Amino acid sequence: MELHTYECRVHFGDTDAAGVVYFANVLRFCHEAYENLLQQLGVDLRQFFSGSGLIVPITEAQIRFLKPLYCGDRLRIIVTPEGVHGSRFQLGYRVLGSEADCVAVAQTHHVCLALPERRKAPLPQPLADWLTSEMRTPPARNFPV
């Protein structure tokens, strides 16, 4: 499977009083790309996000904005695995704007926990398979620009 790509459009409700995308909404776009990736891998989203046995919370999120985004901009978000270790994994996101230029980079860190004890657990198989097959770079804590 190649790098995962998700496309969306910036809506008026995504912007702030200055007319640019509110910072938290770019992370929301990245999370939508993550959800879409899970769905493409065959993960049942209702079960995955319902807390039925496993939860996979985000434990850290970082984002660097390179250019402003405005209402009407089309975005393409490329999701890549940046690290996997046992029950933990990291995803990187490149947010490309209407001109195909990189407007933001982000990273999320996740951990898989078994309920109700909230103890570390193995990653769901479709996700684990994709992460290990697509790993191209070692785990990173900083953003490439």
C-alpha beads as a LAMMPS data file, in Angstrom:
LAMMPS data file: protein, C-alpha beads

145 atoms
144 bonds

1 atom types
1 bond types

-500.0 500.0 xlo xhi
-500.0 500.0 ylo yhi
-500.0 500.0 zlo zhi

Masses

1 110.0

Atoms # bond

1 1 1 0.000 0.000 0.000
2 1 1 1.345 3.452 -0.872
3 1 1 1.366 6.525 1.295
4 1 1 -2.142 7.353 2.417
5 1 1 -3.686 10.536 1.031
6 1 1 -6.856 12.300 2.197
7 1 1 -8.469 15.299 0.495
8 1 1 -10.784 17.901 1.974
9 1 1 -11.785 21.530 1.601
10 1 1 -11.542 24.392 4.112
11 1 1 -15.008 25.683 4.999
12 1 1 -15.982 29.055 6.431
13 1 1 -16.654 27.460 9.831
14 1 1 -13.016 26.269 9.923
15 1 1 -11.717 29.852 9.981
16 1 1 -11.280 32.393 12.758
17 1 1 -12.148 36.106 12.904
18 1 1 -9.051 36.914 10.824
19 1 1 -10.310 34.679 7.996
20 1 1 -7.584 32.044 8.343
21 1 1 -8.029 28.450 9.502
22 1 1 -8.246 28.207 13.273
23 1 1 -5.131 26.292 14.392
24 1 1 -6.966 23.399 16.060
25 1 1 -8.908 22.686 12.876
26 1 1 -5.758 21.644 11.023
27 1 1 -5.268 18.922 13.648
28 1 1 -8.932 17.985 13.097
29 1 1 -8.213 17.615 9.358
30 1 1 -5.270 15.362 10.250
31 1 1 -7.510 13.262 12.496
32 1 1 -10.025 12.946 9.660
33 1 1 -7.168 11.654 7.481
34 1 1 -6.298 9.123 10.226
35 1 1 -9.936 7.973 10.437
36 1 1 -10.072 7.628 6.654
37 1 1 -6.863 5.589 6.733
38 1 1 -8.332 3.222 9.334
39 1 1 -11.428 2.801 7.198
40 1 1 -9.293 2.064 4.104
41 1 1 -7.499 -0.618 6.146
42 1 1 -10.826 -2.298 6.865
43 1 1 -11.118 -1.184 10.493
44 1 1 -14.702 -0.904 11.753
45 1 1 -14.685 2.728 12.959
46 1 1 -17.761 2.371 15.145
47 1 1 -16.128 -0.482 17.041
48 1 1 -12.661 1.111 17.016
49 1 1 -13.814 4.398 18.567
50 1 1 -16.456 2.956 20.893
51 1 1 -14.011 1.722 23.507
52 1 1 -15.202 -1.848 23.154
53 1 1 -12.196 -3.646 24.563
54 1 1 -9.454 -1.419 23.151
55 1 1 -8.807 2.299 23.045
56 1 1 -6.092 4.029 21.031
57 1 1 -5.802 7.551 22.433
58 1 1 -3.520 10.227 21.083
59 1 1 -0.944 10.945 23.777
60 1 1 0.834 13.800 22.007
61 1 1 0.127 16.031 19.017
62 1 1 2.387 18.594 17.389
63 1 1 1.886 20.856 14.428
64 1 1 3.976 23.413 12.578
65 1 1 2.243 25.913 10.317
66 1 1 4.194 26.993 7.248
67 1 1 1.558 29.051 5.395
68 1 1 -1.933 30.325 6.228
69 1 1 -5.025 28.513 4.974
70 1 1 -8.246 30.223 3.887
71 1 1 -11.866 29.341 3.212
72 1 1 -12.144 27.467 -0.080
73 1 1 -8.602 26.056 -0.032
74 1 1 -8.386 22.436 -1.070
75 1 1 -6.127 20.311 1.111
76 1 1 -4.363 17.034 0.533
77 1 1 -3.050 15.335 3.650
78 1 1 -0.453 12.592 3.354
79 1 1 -0.271 10.236 6.347
80 1 1 2.875 8.203 6.971
81 1 1 3.949 5.993 9.865
82 1 1 7.001 7.423 11.614
83 1 1 7.486 4.907 14.370
84 1 1 6.023 1.767 15.886
85 1 1 7.108 0.093 19.104
86 1 1 4.893 -2.484 20.772
87 1 1 1.637 -0.800 21.723
88 1 1 2.786 2.684 20.628
89 1 1 3.010 4.293 17.219
90 1 1 3.572 7.693 15.614
91 1 1 2.022 9.136 12.489
92 1 1 3.301 12.034 10.425
93 1 1 1.095 14.316 8.359
94 1 1 2.050 16.594 5.464
95 1 1 -0.705 19.073 4.695
96 1 1 -0.535 20.290 1.110
97 1 1 -2.474 23.376 0.021
98 1 1 -4.260 24.301 -3.190
99 1 1 -0.960 24.924 -4.999
100 1 1 0.429 21.533 -3.843
101 1 1 2.820 23.335 -1.508
102 1 1 3.344 22.140 2.053
103 1 1 1.351 24.406 4.380
104 1 1 1.735 22.428 7.619
105 1 1 3.378 19.356 9.091
106 1 1 2.030 17.476 12.078
107 1 1 2.709 14.418 14.164
108 1 1 0.538 12.369 16.507
109 1 1 1.630 9.759 19.043
110 1 1 -0.779 6.952 19.942
111 1 1 -0.913 4.109 22.460
112 1 1 -3.160 1.049 22.407
113 1 1 -4.765 0.189 25.758
114 1 1 -6.985 -2.701 26.843
115 1 1 -10.103 -1.867 28.821
116 1 1 -11.107 -1.759 31.592
117 1 1 -7.606 -1.903 33.134
118 1 1 -6.097 0.535 30.611
119 1 1 -2.999 -1.620 30.267
120 1 1 -0.868 -1.609 27.122
121 1 1 -2.163 -3.970 24.454
122 1 1 -1.122 -5.090 20.968
123 1 1 -2.227 -2.862 18.096
124 1 1 -5.262 -3.976 16.065
125 1 1 -4.004 -6.249 13.278
126 1 1 -4.878 -4.195 10.167
127 1 1 -3.239 -1.126 11.703
128 1 1 -0.184 -3.047 12.926
129 1 1 0.281 -4.648 9.501
130 1 1 0.119 -1.275 7.714
131 1 1 2.450 0.438 10.180
132 1 1 5.144 -2.221 9.948
133 1 1 4.881 -2.619 6.173
134 1 1 5.053 1.138 5.526
135 1 1 7.798 2.108 7.974
136 1 1 10.382 4.087 6.035
137 1 1 11.974 6.250 8.684
138 1 1 13.008 5.785 12.317
139 1 1 10.846 7.281 15.064
140 1 1 11.177 11.071 15.045
141 1 1 10.508 13.649 17.722
142 1 1 11.107 16.721 15.541
143 1 1 9.491 17.901 12.337
144 1 1 11.287 17.947 9.001
145 1 1 10.736 21.221 7.183

Bonds

1 1 1 2
2 1 2 3
3 1 3 4
4 1 4 5
5 1 5 6
6 1 6 7
7 1 7 8
8 1 8 9
9 1 9 10
10 1 10 11
11 1 11 12
12 1 12 13
13 1 13 14
14 1 14 15
15 1 15 16
16 1 16 17
17 1 17 18
18 1 18 19
19 1 19 20
20 1 20 21
21 1 21 22
22 1 22 23
23 1 23 24
24 1 24 25
25 1 25 26
26 1 26 27
27 1 27 28
28 1 28 29
29 1 29 30
30 1 30 31
31 1 31 32
32 1 32 33
33 1 33 34
34 1 34 35
35 1 35 36
36 1 36 37
37 1 37 38
38 1 38 39
39 1 39 40
40 1 40 41
41 1 41 42
42 1 42 43
43 1 43 44
44 1 44 45
45 1 45 46
46 1 46 47
47 1 47 48
48 1 48 49
49 1 49 50
50 1 50 51
51 1 51 52
52 1 52 53
53 1 53 54
54 1 54 55
55 1 55 56
56 1 56 57
57 1 57 58
58 1 58 59
59 1 59 60
60 1 60 61
61 1 61 62
62 1 62 63
63 1 63 64
64 1 64 65
65 1 65 66
66 1 66 67
67 1 67 68
68 1 68 69
69 1 69 70
70 1 70 71
71 1 71 72
72 1 72 73
73 1 73 74
74 1 74 75
75 1 75 76
76 1 76 77
77 1 77 78
78 1 78 79
79 1 79 80
80 1 80 81
81 1 81 82
82 1 82 83
83 1 83 84
84 1 84 85
85 1 85 86
86 1 86 87
87 1 87 88
88 1 88 89
89 1 89 90
90 1 90 91
91 1 91 92
92 1 92 93
93 1 93 94
94 1 94 95
95 1 95 96
96 1 96 97
97 1 97 98
98 1 98 99
99 1 99 100
100 1 100 101
101 1 101 102
102 1 102 103
103 1 103 104
104 1 104 105
105 1 105 106
106 1 106 107
107 1 107 108
108 1 108 109
109 1 109 110
110 1 110 111
111 1 111 112
112 1 112 113
113 1 113 114
114 1 114 115
115 1 115 116
116 1 116 117
117 1 117 118
118 1 118 119
119 1 119 120
120 1 120 121
121 1 121 122
122 1 122 123
123 1 123 124
124 1 124 125
125 1 125 126
126 1 126 127
127 1 127 128
128 1 128 129
129 1 129 130
130 1 130 131
131 1 131 132
132 1 132 133
133 1 133 134
134 1 134 135
135 1 135 136
136 1 136 137
137 1 137 138
138 1 138 139
139 1 139 140
140 1 140 141
141 1 141 142
142 1 142 143
143 1 143 144
144 1 144 145
